[in-house]
Amino acid sequence: MTWIGSGCFVTLAILFIWRVADLAEACSCAPKHPQQAFCDSDVVIRAKVLAANKVDVGNDVYGNPTKLLKYDIELVTMFKGPSEKIDAIYTPPISALCGLNLEVEGQMEYLITGKVEKDGIVYVTLCDFIEPWQSMSAIQQANLNQIYEMGCDCKITHCMSIPCMLNSEKECLWTDFFVDNNNGTQAKSFSCIQRTDGSCAWYWGSSPPEKDFLDIEEP
């Protein structure tokens, strides 16, 4: 009896370890250039995080209560989103499910991108572009007002291994991965802008592109 009990205990321990490992690997996201995150999101805001609480948001298909982590926020600027004021965002309660862990005590300001669900709540995960406002470059901050939106008909293709291929003239090749782990010059200072001939090209800066850039035939 003792041997059987010990064996069961070991088996359960191994299963528990496997389960923890599965959860740890459950959240996997491809990096996004801030412009692509802006264009793909329903909501793009600058906000101060005030408090965090777990809340019930209904039941799952088995009738069990579903919990999300609710962050109460103070909206500073809305760059993109619904007409209604946003005073909270919701995320899964643990990082293994792509839940966010945001600083609350210091009331830090973040750039937050996310989706609006059918019930109207703003849902965000680790796969969205979430960045402390002060960590963003001045060009990134400025481009949220106009420049990123100008390139939403373009696609930024992430290059992680050479050779990298573009499938369309409406793509810009993002190669920061080779320089600074996806947070290099292209992410901090460039946007992908569509020109008058329909093609897309990298554009440096935060001022609207001039005519000679938009009309040029080659980047």
Phi and psi in degrees as GROMACS dihedral restraints (atoms count N, CA, C in turn):
[ dihedral_restraints ]
;  ai    aj    ak    al  type     phi  dphi    fc
    3     4     5     6     1   -64.1    20    10
    4     5     6     7     1   -42.4    20    10
    6     7     8     9     1   -63.4    20    10
    7     8     9    10     1   -42.3    20    10
    9    10    11    12     1   -63.9    20    10
   10    11    12    13     1   -42.7    20    10
   12    13    14    15     1   -63.1    20    10
   13    14    15    16     1   -43.1    20    10
   15    16    17    18     1   -63.5    20    10
   16    17    18    19     1   -41.8    20    10
   18    19    20    21     1   -61.7    20    10
   19    20    21    22     1   -41.6    20    10
   21    22    23    24     1   -63.2    20    10
   22    23    24    25     1   -40.8    20    10
   24    25    26    27     1   -62.3    20    10
   25    26    27    28     1   -44.5    20    10
   27    28    29    30     1   -62.4    20    10
   28    29    30    31     1   -42.5    20    10
   30    31    32    33     1   -62.3    20    10
   31    32    33    34     1   -44.2    20    10
   33    34    35    36     1   -64.3    20    10
   34    35    36    37     1   -38.7    20    10
   36    37    38    39     1   -63.2    20    10
   37    38    39    40     1   -42.3    20    10
   39    40    41    42     1   -64.3    20    10
   40    41    42    43     1   -43.3    20    10
   42    43    44    45     1   -61.7    20    10
   43    44    45    46     1   -38.8    20    10
   45    46    47    48     1   -63.7    20    10
   46    47    48    49     1   -43.3    20    10
   48    49    50    51     1   -62.8    20    10
   49    50    51    52     1   -43.4    20    10
   51    52    53    54     1   -61.1    20    10
   52    53    54    55     1   -40.7    20    10
   54    55    56    57     1   -65.0    20    10
   55    56    57    58     1   -42.1    20    10
   57    58    59    60     1   -62.1    20    10
   58    59    60    61     1   -41.2    20    10
   60    61    62    63     1   -63.1    20    10
   61    62    63    64     1   -41.1    20    10
   63    64    65    66     1   -61.9    20    10
   64    65    66    67     1   -43.7    20    10
   66    67    68    69     1   -65.0    20    10
   67    68    69    70     1   -39.5    20    10
   69    70    71    72     1   -62.6    20    10
   70    71    72    73     1   -29.5    20    10
   72    73    74    75     1   -99.0    20    10
   73    74    75    76     1     5.9    20    10
   75    76    77    78     1   -70.4    20    10
   76    77    78    79     1   -32.5    20    10
   78    79    80    81     1   -98.4    20    10
   79    80    81    82     1   114.0    20    10
   81    82    83    84     1  -136.8    20    10
   82    83    84    85     1   123.5    20    10
   84    85    86    87     1  -130.8    20    10
   85    86    87    88     1   139.3    20    10
   87    88    89    90     1   -79.1    20    10
   88    89    90    91     1   136.7    20    10
   90    91    92    93     1   -64.7    20    10
   91    92    93    94     1   149.3    20    10
   93    94    95    96     1  -124.6    20    10
   94    95    96    97     1   138.1    20    10
   96    97    98    99     1   -63.7    20    10
   97    98    99   100     1   143.1    20    10
   99   100   101   102     1   -55.8    20    10
  100   101   102   103     1   -32.3    20    10
  102   103   104   105     1   -67.5    20    10
  103   104   105   106     1   -42.7    20    10
  105   106   107   108     1   -64.4    20    10
  106   107   108   109     1   -38.0    20    10
  108   109   110   111     1   -63.6    20    10
  109   110   111   112     1   -41.6    20    10
  111   112   113   114     1   -59.2    20    10
  112   113   114   115     1   -48.3    20    10
  114   115   116   117     1   -69.9    20    10
  115   116   117   118     1   -32.5    20    10
  117   118   119   120     1   -83.2    20    10
  118   119   120   121     1   -11.5    20    10
  120   121   122   123     1   -97.1    20    10
  121   122   123   124     1   151.8    20    10
  123   124   125   126     1   -80.8    20    10
  124   125   126   127     1   -30.6    20    10
  126   127   128   129     1  -130.4    20    10
  127   128   129   130     1   132.9    20    10
  129   130   131   132     1  -135.9    20    10
  130   131   132   133     1   114.0    20    10
  132   133   134   135     1  -138.0    20    10
  133   134   135   136     1   156.9    20    10
  135   136   137   138     1  -105.6    20    10
  136   137   138   139     1   126.0    20    10
  138   139   140   141     1  -147.3    20    10
  139   140   141   142     1   153.8    20    10
  141   142   143   144     1  -100.6    20    10
  142   143   144   145     1   129.5    20    10
  144   145   146   147     1   -86.4    20    10
  145   146   147   148     1   125.8    20    10
  147   148   149   150     1  -104.8    20    10
  148   149   150   151     1   -39.7    20    10
  150   151   152   153     1  -159.6    20    10
  151   152   153   154     1   163.3    20    10
  153   154   155   156     1  -138.9    20    10
  154   155   156   157     1   135.0    20    10
  156   157   158   159     1  -149.5    20    10
  157   158   159   160     1   144.7    20    10
  159   160   161   162     1   -81.9    20    10
  160   161   162   163     1   134.4    20    10
  162   163   164   165     1  -133.1    20    10
  163   164   165   166     1   151.1    20    10
  165   166   167   168     1   -81.5    20    10
  166   167   168   169     1   135.0    20    10
  168   169   170   171     1  -124.9    20    10
  169   170   171   172     1    26.7    20    10
  171   172   173   174     1   115.3    20    10
  172   173   174   175     1  -166.0    20    10
  174   175   176   177     1  -116.4    20    10
  175   176   177   178     1   153.3    20    10
  177   178   179   180     1   -82.4    20    10
  178   179   180   181     1  -174.5    20    10
  180   181   182   183     1   -65.3    20    10
  181   182   183   184     1   -17.2    20    10
  183   184   185   186     1   -97.2    20    10
  184   185   186   187     1     2.8    20    10
  186   187   188   189     1    87.3    20    10
  187   188   189   190     1     4.3    20    10
  189   190   191   192     1   -84.0    20    10
  190   191   192   193     1   143.4    20    10
  192   193   194   195     1   -60.7    20    10
  193   194   195   196     1   138.1    20    10
  195   196   197   198     1  -105.9    20    10
  196   197   198   199     1   127.9    20    10
  198   199   200   201     1  -111.6    20    10
  199   200   201   202     1   143.7    20    10
  201   202   203   204     1  -128.9    20    10
  202   203   204   205     1   158.2    20    10
  204   205   206   207     1   -90.7    20    10
  205   206   207   208     1   122.3    20    10
  207   208   209   210     1  -103.4    20    10
  208   209   210   211     1   124.1    20    10
  210   211   212   213     1  -103.3    20    10
  211   212   213   214     1   118.6    20    10
  213   214   215   216     1   -77.1    20    10
  214   215   216   217     1   133.2    20    10
  216   217   218   219     1  -129.2    20    10
  217   218   219   220     1   159.3    20    10
  219   220   221   222     1  -110.3    20    10
  220   221   222   223     1   114.7    20    10
  222   223   224   225     1   -71.2    20    10
  223   224   225   226     1   126.7    20    10
  225   226   227   228     1   -98.8    20    10
  226   227   228   229     1   -51.4    20    10
  228   229   230   231     1  -145.2    20    10
  229   230   231   232     1   135.9    20    10
  231   232   233   234     1  -106.4    20    10
  232   233   234   235     1   115.1    20    10
  234   235   236   237     1   -89.3    20    10
  235   236   237   238     1   -26.6    20    10
  237   238   239   240     1  -161.0    20    10
  238   239   240   241     1   134.3    20    10
  240   241   242   243     1   158.4    20    10
  241   242   243   244     1  -174.1    20    10
  243   244   245   246     1   -73.0    20    10
  244   245   246   247     1   167.4    20    10
  246   247   248   249     1   -73.4    20    10
  247   248   249   250     1   -24.2    20    10
  249   250   251   252     1   -72.3    20    10
  250   251   252   253     1   148.1    20    10
  252   253   254   255     1   -69.7    20    10
  253   254   255   256     1   138.9    20    10
  255   256   257   258     1  -101.7    20    10
  256   257   258   259     1   121.6    20    10
  258   259   260   261     1  -120.1    20    10
  259   260   261   262     1     3.6    20    10
  261   262   263   264     1  -159.1    20    10
  262   263   264   265     1   152.1    20    10
  264   265   266   267     1  -127.4    20    10
  265   266   267   268     1   155.7    20    10
  267   268   269   270     1  -126.2    20    10
  268   269   270   271     1   144.7    20    10
  270   271   272   273     1  -147.8    20    10
  271   272   273   274     1   156.1    20    10
  273   274   275   276     1   -56.2    20    10
  274   275   276   277     1   151.3    20    10
  276   277   278   279     1   -73.7    20    10
  277   278   279   280     1   -15.5    20    10
  279   280   281   282     1  -133.8    20    10
  280   281   282   283     1   153.5    20    10
  282   283   284   285     1   -67.4    20    10
  283   284   285   286     1   -27.6    20    10
  285   286   287   288     1   -62.7    20    10
  286   287   288   289     1   -23.3    20    10
  288   289   290   291     1  -100.6    20    10
  289   290   291   292     1    19.3    20    10
  291   292   293   294     1    72.6    20    10
  292   293   294   295     1    26.4    20    10
  294   295   296   297     1   -76.7    20    10
  295   296   297   298     1   147.9    20    10
  297   298   299   300     1   -87.9    20    10
  298   299   300   301     1   146.8    20    10
  300   301   302   303     1  -119.8    20    10
  301   302   303   304     1    95.9    20    10
  303   304   305   306     1  -101.2    20    10
  304   305   306   307     1   149.5    20    10
  306   307   308   309     1   -70.5    20    10
  307   308   309   310     1   130.8    20    10
  309   310   311   312     1  -112.5    20    10
  310   311   312   313     1   -45.6    20    10
  312   313   314   315     1   -59.3    20    10
  313   314   315   316     1   -38.6    20    10
  315   316   317   318     1   -86.5    20    10
  316   317   318   319     1     2.9    20    10
  318   319   320   321     1    48.9    20    10
  319   320   321   322     1    51.2    20    10
  321   322   323   324     1   -70.2    20    10
  322   323   324   325     1   146.6    20    10
  324   325   326   327     1   -93.6    20    10
  325   326   327   328     1   137.0    20    10
  327   328   329   330     1  -126.2    20    10
  328   329   330   331     1   151.9    20    10
  330   331   332   333     1   -89.4    20    10
  331   332   333   334     1   121.8    20    10
  333   334   335   336     1  -123.9    20    10
  334   335   336   337     1   127.2    20    10
  336   337   338   339     1  -116.2    20    10
  337   338   339   340     1   148.5    20    10
  339   340   341   342     1  -170.8    20    10
  340   341   342   343     1  -172.3    20    10
  342   343   344   345     1  -114.9    20    10
  343   344   345   346     1   150.0    20    10
  345   346   347   348     1   -98.0    20    10
  346   347   348   349     1   120.1    20    10
  348   349   350   351     1   -80.7    20    10
  349   350   351   352     1   172.2    20    10
  351   352   353   354     1   -60.6    20    10
  352   353   354   355     1   -31.6    20    10
  354   355   356   357     1   -84.2    20    10
  355   356   357   358     1     3.9    20    10
  357   358   359   360     1    92.1    20    10
  358   359   360   361     1    -6.3    20    10
  360   361   362   363     1   -78.2    20    10
  361   362   363   364     1   151.3    20    10
  363   364   365   366     1   -92.2    20    10
  364   365   366   367     1   117.8    20    10
  366   367   368   369     1  -109.3    20    10
  367   368   369   370     1   128.0    20    10
  369   370   371   372     1  -131.1    20    10
  370   371   372   373     1   150.5    20    10
  372   373   374   375     1  -140.4    20    10
  373   374   375   376     1   178.3    20    10
  375   376   377   378     1   -63.4    20    10
  376   377   378   379     1   -19.7    20    10
  378   379   380   381     1   -80.7    20    10
  379   380   381   382     1   -10.4    20    10
  381   382   383   384     1   -84.8    20    10
  382   383   384   385     1   166.4    20    10
  384   385   386   387     1   -87.7    20    10
  385   386   387   388     1   106.7    20    10
  387   388   389   390     1  -124.1    20    10
  388   389   390   391     1   121.4    20    10
  390   391   392   393     1  -144.4    20    10
  391   392   393   394     1   135.3    20    10
  393   394   395   396     1   -55.4    20    10
  394   395   396   397     1   133.5    20    10
  396   397   398   399     1   -57.2    20    10
  397   398   399   400     1   -41.4    20    10
  399   400   401   402     1   -70.9    20    10
  400   401   402   403     1   -14.9    20    10
  402   403   404   405     1   -83.9    20    10
  403   404   405   406     1   -13.3    20    10
  405   406   407   408     1   -82.1    20    10
  406   407   408   409     1   149.2    20    10
  408   409   410   411     1   -72.7    20    10
  409   410   411   412     1   160.2    20    10
  411   412   413   414     1   -61.0    20    10
  412   413   414   415     1   -35.0    20    10
  414   415   416   417     1   -68.5    20    10
  415   416   417   418     1   -43.0    20    10
  417   418   419   420     1   -58.4    20    10
  418   419   420   421     1   -46.0    20    10
  420   421   422   423     1   -60.9    20    10
  421   422   423   424     1   -44.9    20    10
  423   424   425   426     1   -68.0    20    10
  424   425   426   427     1   -37.9    20    10
  426   427   428   429     1   -68.6    20    10
  427   428   429   430     1   -15.7    20    10
  429   430   431   432     1   -65.8    20    10
  430   431   432   433     1   -22.7    20    10
  432   433   434   435     1   -79.8    20    10
  433   434   435   436     1   -29.3    20    10
  435   436   437   438     1  -154.5    20    10
  436   437   438   439     1   -47.3    20    10
  438   439   440   441     1   -63.6    20    10
  439   440   441   442     1   -46.1    20    10
  441   442   443   444     1   -57.7    20    10
  442   443   444   445     1   -41.2    20    10
  444   445   446   447     1   -63.2    20    10
  445   446   447   448     1   -30.5    20    10
  447   448   449   450     1   -64.5    20    10
  448   449   450   451     1   -21.7    20    10
  450   451   452   453     1  -106.5    20    10
  451   452   453   454     1    16.6    20    10
  453   454   455   456     1   -72.0    20    10
  454   455   456   457     1   -11.8    20    10
  456   457   458   459     1   -87.7    20    10
  457   458   459   460     1    -2.6    20    10
  459   460   461   462     1   -98.0    20    10
  460   461   462   463     1   165.7    20    10
  462   463   464   465     1  -126.1    20    10
  463   464   465   466     1   131.2    20    10
  465   466   467   468     1   -97.8    20    10
  466   467   468   469     1   114.9    20    10
  468   469   470   471     1   -97.0    20    10
  469   470   471   472     1   121.5    20    10
  471   472   473   474     1   -80.6    20    10
  472   473   474   475     1   121.8    20    10
  474   475   476   477     1  -100.1    20    10
  475   476   477   478     1   118.7    20    10
  477   478   479   480     1  -115.8    20    10
  478   479   480   481     1   -11.0    20    10
  480   481   482   483     1  -152.8    20    10
  481   482   483   484     1   143.8    20    10
  483   484   485   486     1   -90.7    20    10
  484   485   486   487     1   138.6    20    10
  486   487   488   489     1   -83.3    20    10
  487   488   489   490     1   151.1    20    10
  489   490   491   492     1  -106.7    20    10
  490   491   492   493     1   139.0    20    10
  492   493   494   495     1  -121.2    20    10
  493   494   495   496     1   140.4    20    10
  495   496   497   498     1  -103.6    20    10
  496   497   498   499     1   139.0    20    10
  498   499   500   501     1   -99.2    20    10
  499   500   501   502     1    -8.3    20    10
  501   502   503   504     1  -154.6    20    10
  502   503   504   505     1   154.0    20    10
  504   505   506   507     1   -72.8    20    10
  505   506   507   508     1    -6.5    20    10
  507   508   509   510     1   -94.8    20    10
  508   509   510   511     1    21.0    20    10
  510   511   512   513     1  -116.5    20    10
  511   512   513   514     1   150.7    20    10
  513   514   515   516     1  -119.8    20    10
  514   515   516   517     1   136.7    20    10
  516   517   518   519     1   -88.5    20    10
  517   518   519   520     1   119.1    20    10
  519   520   521   522     1   -97.9    20    10
  520   521   522   523     1   113.2    20    10
  522   523   524   525     1  -116.9    20    10
  523   524   525   526     1    16.3    20    10
  525   526   527   528     1   -58.3    20    10
  526   527   528   529     1   -26.5    20    10
  528   529   530   531     1   -53.5    20    10
  529   530   531   532     1   -33.0    20    10
  531   532   533   534     1   -80.9    20    10
  532   533   534   535     1   -13.3    20    10
  534   535   536   537     1  -110.6    20    10
  535   536   537   538     1   -52.2    20    10
  537   538   539   540     1  -144.6    20    10
  538   539   540   541     1    42.5    20    10
  540   541   542   543     1    51.2    20    10
  541   542   543   544     1    52.4    20    10
  543   544   545   546     1    72.5    20    10
  544   545   546   547     1     4.0    20    10
  546   547   548   549     1  -126.4    20    10
  547   548   549   550     1    45.7    20    10
  549   550   551   552     1   -97.6    20    10
  550   551   552   553     1  -153.6    20    10
  552   553   554   555     1   -62.0    20    10
  553   554   555   556     1   -41.5    20    10
  555   556   557   558     1   -65.6    20    10
  556   557   558   559     1   -36.9    20    10
  558   559   560   561     1   -73.2    20    10
  559   560   561   562     1   -39.0    20    10
  561   562   563   564     1   -83.4    20    10
  562   563   564   565     1   -28.3    20    10
  564   565   566   567     1  -130.0    20    10
  565   566   567   568     1    -7.7    20    10
  567   568   569   570     1  -120.3    20    10
  568   569   570   571     1   152.8    20    10
  570   571   572   573     1  -130.0    20    10
  571   572   573   574     1   158.5    20    10
  573   574   575   576     1  -103.2    20    10
  574   575   576   577     1   111.6    20    10
  576   577   578   579     1  -113.2    20    10
  577   578   579   580     1   138.7    20    10
  579   580   581   582     1   -82.8    20    10
  580   581   582   583     1   133.7    20    10
  582   583   584   585     1   -99.3    20    10
  583   584   585   586     1   177.6    20    10
  585   586   587   588     1   -65.5    20    10
  586   587   588   589     1   -24.1    20    10
  588   589   590   591     1   -87.0    20    10
  589   590   591   592     1     4.1    20    10
  591   592   593   594     1    93.2    20    10
  592   593   594   595     1   -15.3    20    10
  594   595   596   597     1   -78.2    20    10
  595   596   597   598     1   165.2    20    10
  597   598   599   600     1  -121.0    20    10
  598   599   600   601     1   146.2    20    10
  600   601   602   603     1  -148.8    20    10
  601   602   603   604     1   153.9    20    10
  603   604   605   606     1   -66.8    20    10
  604   605   606   607     1   139.3    20    10
  606   607   608   609     1  -131.8    20    10
  607   608   609   610     1   127.9    20    10
  609   610   611   612     1   -93.2    20    10
  610   611   612   613     1   138.2    20    10
  612   613   614   615     1   110.3    20    10
  613   614   615   616     1   179.1    20    10
  615   616   617   618     1  -118.7    20    10
  616   617   618   619     1    -1.8    20    10
  618   619   620   621     1   -86.2    20    10
  619   620   621   622     1   148.6    20    10
  621   622   623   624     1   -56.2    20    10
  622   623   624   625     1   140.6    20    10
  624   625   626   627     1   -60.5    20    10
  625   626   627   628     1   143.1    20    10
  627   628   629   630     1   -84.4    20    10
  628   629   630   631     1   167.7    20    10
  630   631   632   633     1   -60.3    20    10
  631   632   633   634     1   -35.6    20    10
  633   634   635   636     1   -67.2    20    10
  634   635   636   637     1   -27.3    20    10
  636   637   638   639     1   -75.5    20    10
  637   638   639   640     1   -44.6    20    10
  639   640   641   642     1   -68.1    20    10
  640   641   642   643     1   -29.9    20    10
  642   643   644   645     1   -96.5    20    10
  643   644   645   646     1    -9.2    20    10
  645   646   647   648     1   -66.1    20    10
  646   647   648   649     1   148.5    20    10
  648   649   650   651     1   -84.2    20    10
  649   650   651   652     1   -30.1    20    10
  651   652   653   654     1  -126.6    20    10
  652   653   654   655     1   142.6    20    10
